[in-house]
Amino acid sequence: MVLARGPGGKEVQVHEIERTPEYNEFIQKLTAFHEKRGTTFEPEPRLPTMHGHVNVDLYRLYKKVIEKGGYDELNKVQKAWGALAGELGMYYSDNKGMGQLSFQLKQDFYRYLAAYWIKDQYGREPPPKEILEQQSCASKHGPVLTRTVENFKLSARRLGEETPTRDDRPAESTPTSANRASGRLREAPPQRVPFQPDTGPSRQPRSTPSHHNTPTSNATSNTYHNTHSTNNNNHHQTQQQSQQHLPQQHNPNNPLHVIQAQQAALRGASSSFTPGNVETASRLTEPFEPRPPITVPLRPVITPGNNQAEFAKRQRMKQQAAGPGSAQPITRPILPPIGCEGPNIYTRCLLALRSGIPAEQAFALNHLVKISFERGDKYKFDSFLGLAEGLIEKALEIGNLFYHVNWEISYAGDQDGSRPDVLDGLEGTHDIIQRIRNLRPKVVLDHLQPVELSDNLLRITEAVLTIRNMVMLLENAVYMADVCPLRDLLCIILCLPNLEMLVEVKHFALDIAEQITPWLLLDSSDPLYQTLLAQLDSTDRGTILTALRAVSRISMNLDATNKLQGVPVVVLRNIMNWLLLNDEELVDACLDFLYQYTAVVANVERLLEAVNMENVVPHLVRLLAHGAKRVREEKVLEPEKKALCTEEVPPLPLDLHEKLRDTDEPHRCYYWLQSLFEEDAESNITQIAIWQAYQGSFGALAGGMRNTLSAADFIRNVSHVFVNARAQIIRGPGEVQRFIIEGIRARTAPIHYETKEEYTPCQWQVAKGAFSKRCHQFFLEGEQMWLHILTTHLGVALDENGKMQNKEVAASCDWLNCDKYATPRPLKLAELCSHIKTHVPSSHKRPIQEGVEVAAKRQRKSYITPAKTMALTWEKTAVTVDERKPNVEQAAGIPLSAVLVLRNIARNVIKTEAQEELLKRTETDDGDESGGWNERLFRPVMSRLFEVMTENKALAGYVTSLLQLVQTEN
């Protein structure tokens, strides 16, 4: 995966398809499944992320969803699809974008993988496509695993009862609350009348007529009796309906009242208007006086609707005044049939672009930029024939803005060159650069443009931007690589004058070239190749970067080799200078170019002539350590060991015994426990063993004057000295009771209870053989142990001054595991003493400022043997991990590119003519040769190459092959 900056600035891996054999086999099965099912299938759907559009790896998506329990289980967890997108390497910086991304990922699984998942994992026949793929992935339709035609229709019926469809809406003539649902425009608002509650009695008196039950019954009945006296024809019925909605002060001679009556008759009675009733009205409404209607003088207009005869008469008079022959038949515009919404936005943009109408083209380009950016994965050139040609024709209008030329494209195939403004649409224009040089430029101000020029340049830029966005899709890039007019367009745009207003459109053109050059085979005479090389002499960093990438990627996806012939000397020198900059992106692009360039022997020959390679090679070697870090790691040779807990208690050293003998209880017990025992939560010792050890140290003093402790008091003091120690009684199955103290164990070597310094045991063997025995005396100072060995084990007598005579003795060194003087032999006493000092620890003198607390912190647990480790230090540069071998790190970045360039130079420099010339110049008189270019270039940096090979694991294999090439030539 590609590393990039994700949300929060963290380094993340961007999602990409891993085209493994398993992936290819899965896509083949999925394609056959959808063909048999009769559903559409897209093998590589695209999703928008913060790093651009990415192709979804359906195989990894399928595996991830199965790991999480399946599609239905994943829908039960909130934001589960968003988390799954993050695991797959798809990110968005904001919550809105992440929500859209997760929904589209869920929709892709629903469309392309849900039916296959049911068939593959459960062995069932998936639901029909009418209720699965052809429906939305919304959760309202229920789980897909248990979906059937019956339960899907039932859920749809329930949804229909809750949410009215378009057909269930009331008709326009049906009055609704406040007349909101009518959806009509330009209707007079209903008259606002204050609320009048019904304050009358609930039962109607006998004198009250029955038509007073409702407020409108009186008016209705009166209207009925008035109209019933007239003849009962349709015309009078219409008058009856209109009279029901007349204003209270209706004047038939007032045009405003007539219009209001007509609108009321069409609209129906207002549901918010309630006529007043004097008998049941509230007294609170008496002070309210509604504003009287304002009379607006209106003049009636003769229209075919209200007076057809008069309108026809006026039309005949106009035709007679115009004269004979001028009358034209009245034609009505052709309207689309009801329910026809016309073409979709994609087709409409295509037709508007090809129409040539500026307003329509502006509409089309505005929408094409949005569509190509937001839905670039669905918008393909091969699905909309003529779109690429329309965008190119629009972009070619840029020539007319700066030159006296109108570029045209001819697909006749018989171009004779008589018209320099006609481009060959079949094979491309081979002399396009020369034609551009022969054009007569226009005078254009860079910072002051007319409105017409600015608008045209904006539309042209939008056309180029649309092409740029669409070629980011692989299918579109392959399609546009075969469109020859696009190459001519790129040459025209990149050869425009150096104006600030053209910087943006030139960058778009370079982005297009970067995407299509991997599918092009360009030789040194190709106009596009020469144009891209000319951009490398620019001072714009963005132009240099994109041009370098475009040139380096020529024919990258083809079988042909990118020879990169005819590169100017100034370009090669510029690249060597850019390598010295502290710009990782630019240095990486330069190394990619040099890797392609040095792969050809002729190019290496030209490189030797253009630049000083003796200065370039050391800098490339320095780049091997770009971004390197010194890594230190501790390798464990033997793990730490914990000694077994035993009942054996070490003897108390003589100096401590002398000191504690005159100490009163219970302090003596405290000091004795601190010197010979330590805390260990996993160990224990029997109470009888610890009591016997204490009695063995001070039992002889029991009959003296000093007070002694009883066994019970001694056991209680153990818990006072060690907080975690506690006396317990345990009994195992089939065992007798054992009285133990849990949480402590005997030390392997005593410590001084005040200074916390550890005593050193004497390892002298007092008895050898099958039953060997060691001296178990402990000493704090090395000098004391040395004197102990001389006097006790060797029997050397010291004089009054503490000195001995250097006489010859027959003795051996019986120190444990010492083989130097294993058997007795005659030797000087001084020689033997010097040897014994190698076993005795040196006298450790602590500084005065180091107190007891510091020594206690430095103290380690005596029953743990520390692990044996070895520190390894090496140099680590940029690496990447292959998912097929996650434990193996592979070199990447600038160090990898630098070593590949060095390897190309070492391999091909010996094949050049310069190698033969150098060998001839350096021949000695005896006819021996003293090395060629490899000797000259790599000899000064051999030590550094060996150092990199030794310390950099990722680059070791590459540097080894480089050294083999260099040393073989030598």
N, C-alpha and C positions, 0 to 999 in steps of 0.2 A: 504494500500500500504506500501511497504518497503521503508524506508528512506535511502538515500545514497547521496554521494557527486556528484554533477553534474558539468556542465561546469562552470568555474570560481570559483570553491570551494563552491558553494551554495548548501544548503541542498534541495534535490528534492525527489519526490516520484517516485519510479520505477514502471513501468507498470506491472500489473498482472491481471489475469482473476478473475472476481467476479462471482462465480458460484451461482447466485441467481436463484430462480424459473423462473424469466423472461428470464434469459440467457439460461437456459435449454430448455424452450419452443421455444425460437427463433432459437436455433441450430437445434431442431427437425424439425421445419418448413423449415429451410434452407436446411437440408439434404433431406427431401422429395421433395423439389423444384428441386434440382439438379438431383436427381434420375429420376424424371419425365422428366426433360429436356435432360438427357443423357450426362451430363457433370461431370467432376471430381470435388470433393469437399474435402477440408481439413479443419476440424472444428477448429483446433488450429494451424494456420501457425506460423512459428518462424521467428523472425527478429533479426539480430545482432545489438546490441547497445554497448555503452561504459561500461555497467554493465553486459555484457554477452548476450546470446540469451534469448529472452523473447517470450512467447506465446501471440499472438495477441487476444485480446477480440473483436471478430467480432461484438458483440452486441453493445458495447460502440462505436466502430468505426462507425457502421451504424448510431447510434443516433447522433454522432458528425457531420457527413457529412450532415445529414438531417438538423441539426440546421444551418449549414452554406450555405444552399440553394441547396444542391445536388452536384452530381459528376461533372456535366458540369460547374456549377457556380464556383466550387472550382478550376477547371483547368484554369479559366480565370485569377485568381489572382496569381501573381508571388510568389513563395516560400510558397504557402498556405499549401501544404502537409507537409513541414518541420515544420511550426508552429503548424499544427494539431498533428504531432508526439510529439512535446513538450508538448502539452496539455494532451496527453494521457500518458505521463511519459516515453517517449522514447527519449534518448539523445545521442549525439556524440560530442566529444571534438573538432573535426576539421570539416571544411566545406565539405571536400570530403566525409567523412563518413556520415555526415548529409544528403548530397545529395543522396548517395546511399540508406540510410535508408528511406528517403521520397519517392524515386522512388519505392522501394519494397513495402512500405505501400500503395502507389497508385495502384500498380499492384495487390496486394492482394484484394483490394476493387473491382478492375476491374474484376478479375477472379471469385470471389465468391459472390459478393454483387451487382454488377451493374445490372444484369438481374433481380434479385429479387427486387431491388430498383424501376425499371421501372414498374414491375408488382404490387408491393405493394403500391407505392405512386401515380401512375397515372392510374392504372387499365388497362394498355395496355399490349399487347403481346410483349415481348422483341424481339430484332432482333435475327435472327438465330445464332446458336453458331458458324457457319463457319465465320461470320463477326464480332463476339463479343469475346467470350472466346478464340477462336483459333487464334485471331489476337493480335498484340501487343497493349499495352495501350498508345502508342505514340499519341500525339495530331494531327499528320498528318492525321489520319483517321477521324477526326471530332468528334462532340458530339455523345454520345451513345443514347440519348433520341430521336433524330430525324434521327437516322441511319437506312437506308433501303438497300435492295440489289442493287437497281438502283443507288442511290447516292454513295454507297460504291464502285461499279464498276467504276463509272465515276471518283471518286477521285483516284482510283488505276490506271486508264488509264492515268490521268494527271501526276501522279507521274512517270509512265512508260515512258512518253514522255520526262520528264525532266531528269530522271536518267536511263541510259542504263543498262539493265540486262546483265547477263552472256552470254545469247544467242545472244544479240545484238552486242557483241563485234566483231571487224573484225577478220578474220582468220589470222593465223600466216603467211601465204604466202602473205597477203596483205601488201604492203609497207605503212608505216605511217611516220609521221614527225620525222626525226632524228632516225627512226627505234627504238623508245622507246617502242612502244606497242607490239613489236613482242614477248617479254617475253623470248627470247632465251638466252642461256648461251654460252660462249666461241665463240662468233662471232667477226670477225675482225671489228674494228670500221671504220666508213666511212672516206674516205680521205677528209681532210680539204682543201678547195680551197677558196681563198679570193673572196669576192663579186665583181662581174664585172657588173656594171650597163650598161644598153642598151643606148648608146649615139648616135646611128644612127638616121636618119630621120624616122618620123612616117610612111611615104609612101615609099614603096619599088620602086626603079627605075626599068625601063623596062628591063635593062640588068641583074637584079638580079634574079636568079632562084627562083622558087616558093618553093623549098624545103628548103630555108634559112629562112622561116618564124619562125621556131623554132630551138633552138640550136641543138637539137638532130636529126633533120630530115635528115641531111646530112649523119650522121653515119648510121641511120636506112636504108636510101635508098641504100647506098653503100652496106650495108650488105645484103639487100634484093637482089640486082642485082648479088652479088657474089654467094649467095646461090641458086638463081633461075636457074643458069646455071648447077647445079648439079642435080642428080636424086632426086625426091621429096618423099623420104621415111622417116620413123620416125627417124632413126638414124641420118640422116643429119639435121632433124629439131632440134634435141637436140644439135647438134654441132652449129647450127645457134643461138640458145638461149644462149649458153655458150660464143660464140664469142662477143655477145653484151656487156659483162661485163669483157672483157679481159683488163689487164693493157695496158698502152700506149707502154711499152717496153716488150712485151710478148715474152718469149722464151719457146717454147714447150719442150726443153730439160732440163729446170730448174724445179726440183720438187716443189720448193716454188711457182713458177708461176702457176704450174698445180693445186696445192692445192687452191691457191687464186681464180683461175678461177672456180673451183668446188664450193667453198663457195659462190662466187658471183652469180653463176647460181641458187643455192638453195635459196639464200636470196633475189634475185631480185635486181633491180637497186636501188642505194642509192638516196633517195630524196634530200639529201644535196649536191650532186655532180652535177656540171654544167660544161660541156666541154667548153673550151674557143673558141671564135670565133674571128678571127684576124680582120675581118672587123668592128665588132661592139664592140670590147674590149676597156676598158678604158686605157689611157696612164699611170694612177697612178699605175697600177699593173705590169708595166714592170720591176721596180727594184726588185720585189719579186721573188726570186728563191726558189721553194720548195726543201726540203731536198730529195736527191735521195734515193731510197729504198735500204735497207741493205740486201745483199745476205747472207742467212744463209744456210750452207750446210746441207741438210737433206737426210737421207737414206730411201727409200721407204720400207715399211713393208708389207710382204705378209699376207693378211687377207682373210677370206672367202668372203669378199665383193668385193675386186678388182681382186682376182685371185683364183677362187674356185678350179680349176684343180690342181694348184701347192699345195694348202693347203691340199687337199685330198691326194695327193701323199705323202706329208710329214707325214701325220697321219698314212698312211699304213706302211711307213717305221718304224715309232716308234713302232707300234704294232708288226711288224715282229721281231724287235730287242728284244722286251720284251718276246717273246716266246708265244707258244700256250696256250690258256686258260686264259690269262690275259686280254684279250679284254673285256671291259665292255660297255654295250650300253650307248650311250650318252642320258642322260635324262635332259630335260629342267625343271627348277623350275616352280612350279605351282604358277601362278600369280593370284591375286584376280581379279574379273571382273571389268571392267571399271565402275566408279561411285560408287563402294563399298568402303566406308571409314573405314570399320571394326568396332569393338565394341567401345562403348563409354569409357570414361576415367574411369568410375566406374568399369565396367566389366573388363577392361584391368588390372586395379590395383588388382582386385580380382584374376584374372588368373595368373598374375605375382607373387603374393604373394604365391599362392599354387604351383607354378612351382618348387620351391626349388633351382632355379638358383640364386646365390648371386647377380649378376648384376640386374636381373629382380626384385628381392626382394627389392634391394636398390631403384630402380625406383618407385616401388609400395609404399613403406613406405614413401618416400619423398613426394609423391603426396597425400597419405592418411592423413598425418598430416595436410596438407593445407586444404584438402577437409573437414576433420572432424572439423576443427576450423572455416572455413569460411561458409560452407554449412552444418553444423551439423543438421539443422532442416529438411533437405531433405535426409540425408544419414542415413538409418535405417538398422539394422541388419536383420530384417525379410524380407527386400527386396532383400538382397544379401546373399543367403544361402551359408554357408561355410566361410563367412568373419570372424565371431567371432572365429571359430575353427582355421582358419589360423593365426590370430593374436595371439591367445593363444599359439599355437605350436611354433611360432617364439619367443614369450616372454619366453617360457620354456627353450630356449637355454641358458639362463643366468646361469642356474645351471652348465653347462659344463665349464663355465669360471672360477668358483671358487671351484668346487667340481669335483671329479672323478665320474661323473654320466651323463647319457643322458636320460632326462625324456621323457617318451612316454605316450600316452593316449590310453587306451583300452576301447572300447565300447561293449565288448563281455558280460560283466556282470558276469563273473565267475572268479573273481580274488581270487586266493588262497594265495597271499602274498609271493609266491616263488621268484618273481622278484621285488625287492624293488624300481626299477626305473620305474615301470609301474603304472600309475595312473588310478583310476577308473573313467571313464567318465560319468557313469550313476548315481551313488549314491554319488560320492565324496570319497576321501581317508580319512578314519577316523583316521588313524595313521600316517598322513603326518608329524606331528611334530617329532615323534620318528624316522621316516625314515631320516629326515633331520639331526637329531643329530647323527645318525650312519654313516653319509657320511664322506669320507676322504677328507679334504680340500686340495686345491692346494696353492702353494706359489705364492702370487700375491703382487706386490709392489704397494702401493697406489698412489704414485706420479711419478711413472715411469712405463709406460705400453708399450708393443709392439704394432706395428701398427695394426696387425691382431686383437688383443684383443680390442683395442680402437675402430676399425671399427665395430666389432661385437657388442660391448656394445652400440654403437651409434644406430645401427639398432634395437636392442632389446628395447632400450629406446624409439625409435620412435613408435614401435609396442605398447608398454604400453601407451604412450602418445595418440595414436589414440584411444585406448579403453577408456582412461580417457575423451577425448573430446566427444566421442560419447555417453557415459553414462550420460552426462549432460542433454541429452534429456530424458524425462520421459519414452517414449516408449522403448528406448534402455536400460534404467536402469531396467525396468520390465523384459525385454527379458533376459538380462545378469544375473538377479537374479536366473534364472532357469538353467543356465549353470554351472554345478558342477565343471568342471575343472578350472573355473575362481577363485573359492574359494581356490583351491589347489595352483594356481599360486600366489595369494596374500600371502598365508602363506609362500611359497618358497621365494618370494622377501623380505618380511618383516623379515625373519629369516636369511638373508644374513649377512656376516660380517659387522662390523661397519667401513666402509671405506668412505672416502670423495667422491670417484667416484660414490658411490651408493646412495648418498643423494637424488639426483633428481628422480631417478626411484622409490625410496621408497616413496617419497612424492606423486608421481603419483599413486602408489598402494593404499595409504591411501585415496586419493581423490576418487578412484574407490569404495573403501569400504564404504566411506561416502554416496555415491549415491545409493548403492544397499542394504545396511543394513535395510533401512525402509521396504523392501520387503522380508526380511529374518526372519525366526524364529530360533534363535540360543539358545541352552541351554548351561549350564556351561561346558559340555564336548566337545563342538564343537571346532575343531582346529582353525577356524577363530576367534571365540570369545576369546580363550586363547591367540592367537597371538596379537589381538588388546589390550587386557589388559596388555600384556607384554610391549607394546609401551609406556604405561603411566609411566614407570620407566625410561624414557629417559630424557636427558637434553636439547633436541632440542624443542624449543617452538612450532614450526610449527608441529612437530610430535605429541606433547602432545595435541594441539588444535584439529587437525583433528581426532586423535584417540578418544578423548573425545566425539566429535560430532558423530563419527561413532558408538560408543558403546551406546550413549544415544538415537540414532534413530533406534535401532534395533526393528523390527516389529511395527514401528510407524504407518504404513499404513495398518496394519493387525488388525484383531480382538483380537489376542492373546496379553497377557500382557508381557512386557519386565521385567522379574523378576531380572535380573542382579545378579545372584547368583555366589558365588565363587570368589568374588573380593578380592584380597590379602589385607592384613592389611597395607602393605607398600603403596599401591595405595591410600587407604583411608586417610592415614596420609599425603601423598603428596597433595591430593586435599584440605585438610584443610589448609595446608601451602600456597597453591596457592591462597586461598581466601584472604590472607593477603596482596597480591601484589597489586600494583597500575597499574593493567592491566585490563581494562574493558572487553576486548575480552576473556581473559583467565578466569576471574571471572565469566563472563556470561556462559561460557562453563561448568565450575565446578558446578554452580548452576543448570543448566539443568540436569547434571548427578545426582546431589543429589536429585532433584525433582523426577526423575525416581526411584532412589535407595530407598528413604525413603517411597515410596508408598507401600512397602512390609514390613510386620511386622517383618519377620525374618531378613531383612536387618537392620532395626532399632536396633534390639537386637545385631547384630554384630557391629553396629556403636557405641553402648554404651560400648562395650568391647574394641574396637580398639582405640578410641580417648576420650578425656575429653570433654564431651558434655557441661559441665558447663562453659567452655571457648568458645565453638563454638556458642552457642545460643546468648550470648551478641553481638558477632561480626555479626551474621546474623541480629540482631535487628539494629545494626549500619548501615548495608547496606540498611535498609529501607529509609535512608536519602541520598543515593548515588546520587550525582548530584542535590541535592535539592536547590531551590532558594526561598528566601523570597519575596512574592508578596504582594504588597499593592495596594488596589483598593478603590476608593471613591464611595460609594453608595449614590445616591441622594434620600433622603427621601421626600423632597418637592422641586419642581423646583423654581427657582427665579421668582419673580413677579414684574411686572412694574405697578406703581400706575397710575391711570387715571389722565389725564391732566385737571385741573380745572381753573376757573377764580379767585379763592381765593388766595390772596397774603398774606403771613404771616406778622404779624406786625414787625416793626423794633425794635430790642432790645433797652432798655433804654440807655445803655452805648454807643451804636453806635449812637443813636439819639442825645445824648448830644455832641458827638464828631463831627457829621456831621452838626449840627445846625450852627456852626461857620465856616463852610467850604464854599468857594466861588464856584459858578458854572463855568464851567461844571464839576469840580472835584466831587462835591457832588453828581451829577447825576451818574457819573461813579461809585463811591463807593457804592451808593445805589443799582444800578443794579447788581454789582458783589456780593453784600451780599445777595440779595433776589432772583436772577434768575440764571439759568444755561442753557447751550445749550442742545437741543434735536431736532434732525432733523425731528422727526415724530410728534412734538407737535407745538402748536401755542397758542397765546393769543391775544385777541382783543386790539386794540389800546386804546379804551376808558377805559378798565379795568386797564391797566398798568398806564395810565395817572391819573386816579382817585386814585390808590394806592399811586402814588408819591405825589399827592396833599394832600392825607390824612396824609402823613408823614410830609410834610413841607409846607402845604398850609397856615398855620397860620403865616408863616414868610413872606408872600407876601407883606404885607404892611410895612415891616421893611426896614432897611437900606440895607440889602443884595439884590443883583440882583437876579432875578428869570428868569427861562427859559419859553419860549412859548411852546405850545403843539407841533408845527412843529419841533422846535429845539430839543425838548426832543425825538421825534421819530427818528430824524436823529442820535442822540447820541447812540441810541440802536444799530445801525449797526456798530458804531465805537467800542463799547465795545465787542460785539459778532460778529465775522467775518462772520459767516454763517447765521446770522439773516437778514431778509429783509422784508420790508413792502409790503403788497399785498392787493388787493381788490378782493374778491371772491363773487360769486353769484351762489347759487344753483338753481335748478328748482323750480319756484314758490316762491323764497325768495328774500328779498331785499339785497342790497349790504352790505357786511361786510368788515370792515377795520381791518386787522389782522397784526400781526408780526409773521412770520413763522420762526421756528428754535430755539425758546427758550420756557421755561416754568418756572413757579414759583417753588421755592424750598419748600420742606416740612419743612425745618428748616434753618434759616439764618446761614451764616458763617461770620467770621471776614474777612474783605477785605484785611487785611495785613497779618495775620498769617494763614488764610485759615482754621481755626479751626471751627468746627460746634457747634452751640449753642444747648442746651438741653431744651426741652419745659417742662413746669410745668404741670403735669397731675392731679392737684387737681381739684375736681369737686365743682364748686361754686353753682351748682343747681342740685338736684337729681330728679329722677322721670322719667315720660315719656319724658319730654323735658329737658334732662340733658345738662349741659353746663360746659365746662372746662375752666380753667385759661390758657390763651394763651400768657403768658409771657415766654421769652426765656432768659437763663442764660448761661454764658460761664464757670463759676466756680461753683462747687458743694456747696461751702460755701455760695455764694450769693443766691442760690436757697433755701438753708436751712434757712437762715435768712428771706427770703421772705415768706416762709411758716409760720414761727413762728409769724412774725409781722402782716402779711396781713391776713392769713387764720385762725390762732389760736388766734390772738389778744394778744399775750404775750408781755408785756412791758419789755424792757431791762433797766438796770440802767446806770449810767454814765460811768461805766467801760465796758459796753457791756455784762454784765452778767445778769442772771435771777435767781429768787428764785425757789427752788424745792418744789413747793407747789402742793397740790392735786387739780386737775381740773376735771371737767366732760366734756370730749371731745371724739371725734372719728376720725379715719383716713379715710378721703374721697378721698384718692388716687385711681386712676382708677384701677379697678379689684383687690383691696386689701380687703381681708375678715377677717383680724385679729381683727381689732377694727371697725367693720362696724357700730355699734350703739354706741351712747355716753355712757360712763361709767366713774365712778370716778377712777383715777389713777394718779400716780405721774407724774409730768411734765418731769423729767429726763427719765422715762421709755418710755413716748411717743416720746420724742426727739430721743432716741436711735432707736426706730422703724422707725421714719421718715428718719433717715440717711440711712436706707436700700434702700429707693427709690431714694435717691439723688446720682448722680454719684460722684465718687471720684475725687478729684482735680488732673488733669493730668499735671504734670510738665515735659515739654520737656527739653532735654539736651541743654546746651548752644550752642554746635557745630551744632545742627540741625537747619538749616535755614528755610526760607520761602519756598524755592524751594523744599526741601525734604518733607515738610508738604503738599505742593500742589500735589506732586506725590502720596502721601499716601491717598489723598482725593478720595472718591468714589462718584458715582452718587447717589443723595439722593432719587430719585424716584424709585430706584430698590431695592427690598428687596432680600438679598442674599438667595441662596438655602440652605436648611438644608441637610447636608451630614453626613455620618458616614464612618469612615475609617475601612476597614477590612484588616487583614493581615493573610496570611496562607502560608503553605509550599507546593511548587509545585515540583514534580519529573517528570521523563519521562512519557509521555502519548502518546496515539495514538487516532485517531478519526475514528469512524465507519461511513462509508459513508451513511449507512442506518439511522443513528442517528447522524447527524453532530454536534448537539449541546451538545452531551454527550462525555466527555473525559474519556477514559479508561486507566488504569494503564498499563505500559509496562516497558521493560528493566530489569535491575538488581533489583530494589525495588520489582517489581512484583514477580520475581523468588525467592527472599529471603523470602517474606511473604508466598509463596506457600510451600517452604521447611519447614518453621516454623509450618505451619498448618499441614503438613504431620507428623511431629515429635509429635506435641501435640495430634493428633488423634491416632497414632499407638503406642506411647511409653507406654500407659496404658494397652496395650494388650500383652505386652512382659512378659516373666518370670522374668526379672529384676525388673519389677514393683512389683510383688508379694514378691520377696526377700526383696526389700527395705521396703515394708509395714511391713513385719515380723520383720525386724531389728528395726524399729522405733515404735513398739507397746508400749504403756504405761502400767503401772501396772493395770489400770482400764479397759484395753481392748479397749480403743479408738485409732483410727488411726490418725496419724498426717500428712497425705498427702503423695503423691508418687512423681514420677519423674516430673510431670508437676509443682508441688509445688516447687520442688527443682530447676528446670531449669528456670521457667518463673517468679517466685516471685520477683527476683531482678530487672527485667526489666518491671514490670507492669506499673509503672508510665510513662515510655517512650512509651509503647504501647498505653496507653490512650492519650498521647500527639499526637502521630501520627494519631490516629483515629479522634482526634478533629481537627487537622490542615491540614491534607492531604485528600482532597476530593476524589482523585482517589483511594487511598488505604483504605479508611474508611470502605468499605464493607468487604474487606478481613481481616482487623485487627479485625473488629467486630466478624466475625466468629471464628477467632483465640481466642479471649478473651472468647467467649462462650464455646469453647472446654476446655480451661484452667479452667475457673470458675466452669463449670459443674463437672469436675473431683474433684475439691477441695470441 
